[in-house]
Amino acid sequence: MTDYAVFWGCTIQARFPFMEKSTKLVLDRIGVSLHEIDGVTCCPTKLIKLADEFTWYVTAARNLSLVENMGMDLVTPCNGCYSTLKSAASELNMNAQLRDEVNEILAEAGLEYKGTIHVKHLVEVLYDDIGIDKIKKHVVKPFDGMNIAVHYGCHMIRPSSAIHFDNPNHPTKFDLIVEALSANSIDYSTKMLCCGNDLNNTDDSSNAIVLARQKILEVQEMADAMTMTCPACFSQFDSKQYLLEKSGERLHMPILCLTELIGLAFGFEPSELGMNLHRVETESFIEKWHECSENLKNARQYFDLADLRRCYECAACVDDCPVTKPIPQFEPNQIIGKIIRGRLNEVVESHEIWYCTNCYTCYELCPQKFGMIKVFDRLKSLAGERGIAPDGFKGSLKMFLDTGKLGEPTTVRKRLKLSKPPQSGADELKKLIDTIKSRGK
């Protein structure tokens, strides 16, 4: 087991204990032992810094010194706590005079901040310390076919002067954890937009929902759920959305914290994770996930979904397909995307799969030597088995089964003074085909 001191902050334990429950279940499953910090207080919030900066440093340093005495690094799922503790530690480590002044106060409580521990975000621990491969090993109910909107939140990755575990403008680690669960982490224009929580502290707190509402309106057309770790962000998207729905606005975006999403993929039941305590219901998300999983069982009979996902994500040969330019409605990469989202029947019944000309261009240019052609060959076979192939295909197949050929000699041969073709072996071939059918091949 790997040991961390866990800093929950005020909001999780006071308002959203289900976030604590799912975090404990998930981390225990992957071999992380969390240790509570005796005597801990608010991190404190950066509002305190605005009122009294030195008190802010002393409070943060006190919390950090308590963890130092435990001899282990600190992990927190709260963006605000992470940003506060990380920023305070960074400044205290660089500013010896400030550290001495803070320690002079802490000495009255028998404490000293030494700067010997690392402050880590939950996402940082999952990605950098635990690792994607280990997370994947525990996935028993993947989210294949489900679209998830990741909300990082401002203080998970900012300020970059103190926080360095991901790009502050174009982060990826949270997304990669979601994709390790086989979900599709969607890209969207408001992805890095603030949730607006601090607007609750203005004279007109009704403004607090403005930014969250803007993001919900965009992602509800694209995603099956939104995920985050920060309790303040969760409150904005779950609680405030609930209030908007009660006032009559038609919004519906299920909100899951990251460890709930991971917990579901690990096989925990929603009730174990406390998801019934959300304000916005999550049952519709669970139902769609189960339906998608059933649909994908069918797809797995015919395709290796891991290979399809790699092909879909690569997309290197999309522009090389000779058919896509004259027939732009043929989008082979999007067709493969539909399969991995559990929409195989829709794909097989569409006419677009027949636009693949079997030219092997994609195969020859494929860096993985996979080639989309093998996918389209299988799709066409499935369509043919269901009797929904184009008339041209059906006619050619019938002629082959009747004559053993795809064309009969014409009188043009005589005019060219060509001899008769060899005698047809169609009768013998028919017998062989009957044998194949009788054996269920």
C-alpha positions in Angstrom: 0.0 0.0 0.0 1.1 3.6 -0.7 0.4 6.0 2.1 -0.8 9.6 1.8 -2.2 12.1 4.3 -5.5 13.2 2.9 -6.7 16.8 3.1 -10.5 16.8 2.5 -11.0 20.5 3.1 -14.2 21.9 4.5 -16.8 21.4 1.8 -16.4 17.7 1.0 -17.0 16.5 4.6 -19.6 19.1 5.4 -21.7 19.0 2.2 -20.6 16.2 -0.1 -19.5 13.2 2.0 -20.3 10.9 -1.0 -17.1 12.4 -2.6 -15.1 11.2 0.4 -16.8 7.7 0.2 -16.0 7.2 -3.5 -12.4 8.5 -3.1 -11.8 6.1 -0.3 -13.3 3.1 -2.1 -11.4 3.7 -5.3 -8.0 4.5 -3.8 -8.2 1.5 -1.5 -9.0 -0.7 -4.5 -5.8 0.4 -6.2 -3.6 0.1 -3.2 -3.5 3.6 -1.7 -4.0 4.0 2.1 -5.3 7.4 3.2 -4.5 8.8 6.6 -6.6 11.5 8.3 -4.8 14.6 9.7 -5.6 15.3 13.3 -6.0 18.9 14.2 -6.5 20.1 10.6 -8.4 23.3 9.8 -9.5 25.1 6.7 -6.7 25.3 4.2 -7.5 28.3 4.2 -9.5 29.7 1.3 -7.9 32.5 -0.6 -10.6 34.8 0.6 -8.7 34.8 3.9 -5.6 35.9 2.0 -7.4 39.0 0.8 -8.3 40.0 4.4 -5.1 39.0 6.1 -2.3 37.5 4.1 0.0 36.6 7.0 -2.8 34.7 8.8 -3.4 32.9 5.5 0.3 31.8 5.4 0.3 30.8 9.1 -2.8 28.7 8.7 -1.6 26.9 5.6 1.9 26.3 7.1 0.2 24.9 10.3 -1.7 22.4 8.2 1.4 21.5 6.2 3.5 21.1 9.4 0.9 18.6 10.8 1.4 16.5 7.7 5.2 16.8 7.9 5.0 15.3 11.4 3.1 12.3 9.8 6.1 11.7 7.5 4.1 11.3 4.3 3.0 13.4 1.3 -0.4 15.1 1.1 -3.2 14.4 -1.4 -6.4 16.5 -1.8 -9.3 16.1 -4.2 -10.3 19.8 -3.6 -8.9 22.2 -6.2 -9.1 25.2 -3.8 -7.2 23.4 -1.1 -4.7 22.2 -3.6 -4.0 25.6 -5.0 -3.8 27.2 -1.5 -1.5 24.6 0.0 0.6 24.3 -3.1 1.0 28.1 -3.5 1.7 28.7 0.2 4.3 25.9 0.2 5.9 27.3 -2.9 6.2 30.8 -1.4 7.4 29.5 2.0 10.0 27.4 0.4 11.4 30.3 -1.6 11.1 33.1 0.9 13.3 32.3 3.9 12.3 35.5 5.8 8.5 34.7 5.5 9.1 31.1 6.5 11.0 32.3 9.6 8.3 34.7 10.6 5.6 32.1 10.1 7.6 29.5 12.1 8.0 32.0 14.9 4.2 32.0 15.3 3.9 28.2 14.8 6.5 27.6 17.6 3.9 28.7 20.1 2.0 25.6 19.1 5.1 23.4 19.1 5.1 23.3 15.3 7.5 24.1 12.5 7.2 24.1 8.7 10.3 22.6 7.1 9.2 22.2 3.5 9.8 18.4 3.4 6.6 17.1 1.9 4.9 17.2 -1.5 1.4 18.6 -1.9 -0.4 16.6 -4.6 -3.8 16.8 -6.3 -5.9 13.6 -6.5 -5.6 13.7 -10.3 -1.8 14.1 -10.0 -1.6 11.0 -7.7 -3.8 8.9 -10.1 -1.9 9.9 -13.2 1.7 10.4 -12.0 2.0 8.1 -9.0 -0.5 5.3 -9.6 -0.4 5.4 -13.4 -2.8 4.7 -16.2 -1.8 1.1 -16.7 -2.7 0.2 -13.1 -6.0 2.0 -13.3 -6.8 0.0 -16.5 -6.1 -3.3 -14.7 -8.9 -2.6 -12.3 -11.6 -1.7 -14.9 -14.3 -4.4 -15.1 -17.1 -2.3 -16.5 -15.6 0.0 -19.2 -17.4 3.1 -20.5 -17.0 2.2 -24.2 -19.3 4.4 -26.2 -19.9 7.0 -23.5 -19.0 10.6 -24.0 -17.7 12.4 -20.9 -17.0 16.2 -20.6 -14.1 16.8 -18.3 -14.1 20.0 -16.2 -10.7 20.7 -14.8 -11.5 23.8 -12.8 -9.2 26.7 -12.4 -7.2 25.8 -9.3 -6.2 22.3 -10.3 -3.7 23.6 -12.7 -3.3 27.3 -11.8 -1.4 29.4 -10.9 1.4 27.8 -13.0 4.0 29.7 -10.9 3.3 27.2 -8.1 1.5 24.3 -9.8 3.4 22.3 -12.4 1.8 18.9 -13.0 0.0 19.8 -16.2 -0.3 22.5 -18.9 -2.4 25.4 -17.4 -4.1 26.2 -20.7 -4.2 22.8 -22.4 -4.1 20.1 -19.7 -4.5 16.4 -20.6 -4.0 14.2 -17.6 -7.6 14.3 -16.3 -8.8 13.4 -19.8 -6.4 10.5 -20.1 -7.6 9.0 -16.8 -11.2 9.2 -18.1 -10.1 7.6 -21.4 -8.4 4.8 -19.4 -11.9 3.8 -18.4 -12.6 3.5 -22.2 -14.8 6.6 -22.2 -14.4 9.3 -24.8 -13.3 12.6 -23.3 -14.9 15.1 -25.5 -13.3 18.4 -26.6 -15.5 21.5 -26.2 -15.0 25.2 -26.5 -15.8 26.1 -22.9 -13.7 23.4 -21.4 -11.4 25.7 -19.5 -14.1 28.1 -18.5 -14.3 28.9 -14.8 -17.3 27.4 -12.9 -18.1 30.8 -11.5 -18.1 29.8 -7.8 -16.5 33.0 -6.5 -19.4 35.0 -8.0 -21.4 33.6 -5.0 -19.4 36.2 -2.9 -20.7 39.2 -4.9 -23.6 41.4 -4.0 -25.7 39.7 -6.6 -25.1 35.9 -6.1 -27.6 35.1 -8.9 -24.7 35.8 -11.2 -23.0 32.7 -9.8 -24.8 30.3 -12.2 -24.0 32.3 -15.4 -20.7 30.6 -16.3 -21.8 27.1 -15.2 -25.0 27.4 -17.2 -23.0 28.4 -20.3 -20.9 25.3 -20.0 -23.9 23.0 -19.3 -25.8 24.4 -22.4 -22.8 23.4 -24.6 -22.0 20.0 -23.2 -25.5 18.7 -22.8 -25.6 18.5 -26.6 -22.4 16.5 -26.8 -21.8 14.5 -23.6 -23.5 11.9 -21.5 -22.1 13.3 -18.2 -19.7 15.8 -16.9 -17.0 14.9 -14.4 -14.8 16.9 -12.0 -13.1 16.6 -8.6 -13.5 20.0 -7.0 -16.5 20.3 -4.5 -17.0 24.0 -5.3 -17.3 23.2 -9.0 -19.5 20.2 -8.2 -21.9 22.5 -6.3 -22.0 24.9 -9.2 -22.9 22.2 -11.8 -25.1 19.9 -9.7 -26.8 22.1 -7.0 -27.2 25.2 -9.2 -28.4 23.2 -12.1 -31.0 21.6 -9.9 -32.3 25.1 -8.9 -32.4 26.1 -12.6 -34.4 23.0 -13.4 -36.8 23.7 -10.6 -37.4 27.2 -12.0 -38.4 25.6 -15.3 -35.3 25.7 -17.4 -34.8 22.5 -19.4 -31.3 21.4 -18.4 -30.1 17.9 -17.8 -26.5 17.1 -17.4 -25.6 14.4 -15.0 -22.6 15.4 -12.8 -20.2 12.8 -11.5 -17.0 13.4 -9.5 -14.0 11.6 -10.9 -13.8 8.9 -8.3 -17.5 8.0 -8.8 -16.8 7.5 -12.5 -13.8 5.4 -11.7 -15.7 3.5 -9.0 -18.4 2.5 -11.5 -15.8 1.3 -13.9 -14.2 -0.7 -11.1 -17.5 -2.4 -10.4 -18.9 -0.5 -7.5 -22.7 0.0 -7.4 -24.0 3.6 -7.6 -25.6 3.1 -4.2 -22.2 2.1 -2.7 -20.8 5.4 -4.0 -23.7 7.5 -2.6 -24.7 8.8 -6.0 -28.3 8.9 -4.9 -27.3 12.0 -2.9 -26.8 14.1 -6.0 -29.3 16.9 -6.7 -29.4 16.2 -10.4 -30.3 12.5 -11.0 -27.7 10.2 -12.5 -30.0 7.2 -13.2 -30.4 8.1 -16.9 -26.6 8.1 -17.3 -26.4 4.7 -15.6 -29.2 3.3 -17.8 -27.6 4.6 -21.0 -24.2 3.1 -19.9 -25.8 -0.3 -19.4 -27.6 -0.1 -22.7 -24.4 0.9 -24.5 -22.6 -2.0 -22.8 -25.2 -4.5 -24.0 -24.8 -3.1 -27.6 -21.1 -3.4 -27.4 -21.3 -7.0 -26.5 -22.7 -7.5 -30.0 -19.8 -5.5 -31.5 -17.2 -7.5 -29.6 -18.4 -10.6 -31.5 -17.0 -9.2 -34.7 -14.3 -6.6 -33.8 -11.5 -6.1 -31.4 -12.7 -2.8 -29.8 -9.1 -1.9 -28.6 -7.9 -2.1 -32.3 -10.9 0.0 -33.4 -10.2 2.6 -30.8 -6.6 2.9 -31.8 -7.7 3.2 -35.4 -10.3 5.8 -34.6 -7.9 7.9 -32.4 -5.1 7.7 -34.9 -7.1 8.9 -38.0 -3.9 9.3 -39.9 -5.3 7.9 -43.2 -8.6 9.8 -43.1 -7.5 12.3 -45.8 -5.9 9.6 -47.9 -9.1 7.7 -48.7 -9.8 8.5 -52.4 -13.6 8.3 -51.9 -13.9 11.0 -49.2 -13.1 13.9 -51.6 -15.7 13.3 -54.3 -18.2 11.8 -51.8 -17.7 13.9 -48.7 -20.7 12.2 -46.9 -18.4 9.2 -46.6 -16.6 9.6 -43.3 -14.9 6.3 -42.5 -13.3 7.4 -39.3 -16.7 8.6 -38.0 -18.2 5.2 -38.9 -15.6 3.4 -36.8 -16.4 5.9 -34.0 -20.0 4.8 -34.1 -19.0 1.2 -33.7 -17.0 1.9 -30.5 -19.9 3.9 -29.2 -22.2 0.9 -29.4 -24.0 1.8 -32.6 -23.1 -1.2 -34.8 -26.6 -1.9 -36.0 -27.0 1.6 -37.2 -23.7 1.3 -39.1 -24.6 -2.0 -40.7 -27.9 -0.8 -41.9 -26.5 2.4 -43.4 -25.6 2.7 -47.1 -22.3 4.6 -46.3 -20.3 1.4 -45.7 -20.6 0.4 -49.3 -18.6 3.5 -50.4 -15.4 1.7 -49.4 -13.9 0.6 -52.7 -11.5 -2.0 -51.3 -8.6 -0.1 -52.8 -6.2 -0.9 -49.8 -4.9 2.7 -49.8 -5.7 3.0 -46.1 -3.9 -0.3 -45.3 -0.8 0.6 -47.2 -0.5 4.0 -45.6 -1.6 2.9 -42.1 1.3 3.3 -39.6 -0.1 0.4 -37.6 -0.8 -1.8 -40.7 -4.3 -2.1 -39.6 -6.2 -0.4 -42.4 -9.9 0.6 -42.2 -10.6 -1.8 -45.2 -10.8 -4.9 -42.9 -13.4 -3.1 -40.8 -15.5 -2.3 -43.9 -15.2 -5.8 -45.3 -16.6 -7.1 -42.0 -19.4 -4.6 -42.0 -20.4 -5.4 -45.6 -20.5 -9.1 -44.7 -22.7 -8.4 -41.7 -25.0 -6.3 -43.9 -25.2 -9.1 -46.5 -26.1 -11.7 -43.9 -29.0 -9.5 -42.9 -30.1 -9.0 -46.5 -29.7 -5.3 -46.6 -26.9 -5.1 -49.2 -27.3 -2.9 -52.4 -29.0 -4.5 -55.4 -25.6 -4.6 -57.2 -24.1 -6.7 -54.5 -27.1 -9.0 -54.3 -27.1 -9.5 -58.1 -23.4 -10.3 -58.3 -23.8 -12.8 -55.4 -26.8 -14.5 -57.1 -24.9 -14.8 -60.4 -21.9 -16.3 -58.7 -24.0 -18.9 -56.8 -26.0 -19.7 -60.0 -23.1 -19.9 -62.5 -19.9 -19.8 -60.6 -19.0 -16.6 -62.5 -19.8 -12.9 -62.5 -20.5 -12.8 -66.3 -21.4 -15.1 -69.2 -19.6 -15.2 -72.6 -21.3 -13.1 -75.4 -21.3 -13.3 -79.2 -18.6 -10.6 -79.3 -16.1 -13.5 -78.7 -17.2 -15.0 -82.1 -16.7 -11.8 -83.9 -13.2 -11.6 -82.5 -12.7 -15.3 -83.5 -12.0 -16.4 -80.0 -12.6 -20.0 -79.1 -15.2 -21.1 -76.5 -14.1 -20.6 -72.9 -13.4 -23.8 -70.9 -16.4 -25.7 -69.7 -17.9 -24.1 -66.6 -17.4 -25.9 -63.3 -20.6 -24.2 -61.8 -22.4 -27.5 -61.1 -19.4 -28.9 -59.2 -19.0 -25.6 -57.3 -22.7 -25.7 -56.3 -22.2 -29.1 -54.7 -19.3 -27.8 -52.8 -21.2 -24.8 -51.6 -24.1 -27.0 -50.5 -21.6 -29.1 -48.5 -20.3 -25.9 -46.9 -23.9 -24.9 -45.9 -24.7 -28.4 -44.6 -21.7 -28.2 -42.3 -22.8 -24.8 -41.0 -19.6 -23.0 -42.3 
